[in-house]
């Protein structure tokens, strides 16, 4: 899950695994695998960094698990 800011200034959390595409129109448009889209104030670069950070947390926890 990553935290983003909608164009109205409201913060929300979304499932990063649902991102299919990110476009600049000039707002940042995130198209989801479901076909819906979101307009956010976050830049493409910020979103990518948030997704990378989220994935790193997941993979680090998996690597540290005892089986």
N, C-alpha and C positions, 0 to 999 in steps of 0.2 A: 504494500500500500504506500502511495506517495501523497503528500499534501500539496495541493495546488490552489491558486487564487482565480476565481471566476472573474469575468470582465466587470461584474457589478461589485467587486471587492470582497465578496464572501469566500472564505476559505472552505475547502472540502477535501476529502480523502477519496482516492480512487484506486482501483486494482490496476497496477502497472502492467500486468500480464494481458490486459484487454486492449492495449494500444496497438493499433494496426499501422497508423500513419500520423505524422505531424507535419502541418503546412503553415506557412505564413501568408496571411491574406489581408491586411497587415497584422491583424490579431493572430495569436497562435491558435490554430484549429487542430484539435486532437480527434481523429476518427478512430472509433473503437471497432473491434471485431464483430460487434453486434450490428454495425451499420449506423449507429447514432454518432453524433459528434458533440464536442464541448469546445467552447471558446474560453480561453484563459489569458491572464496577464503574464504568466510565466513565459520566458523565452524558450526556444527549442533547446538551446544549450543547457538551461537550468533543468528542464524536464529530463533530458538525457542523463545529466549528473545525478538527479534524484533516483532515476531508475537504476543506474549503475550502483549507487549506494544501497538501495533496497536489495538488489540481487546479491551484493557482497555480503550483506548481513545474513541472508538466507544460506549462502554457500559456506560462510564461515561457521555458522551453527551446525550445519550438516557435517562438516569436516571435524568438528570438535565432539561429535556424538560418539559414545561408546556403543559398540554393537555386540 
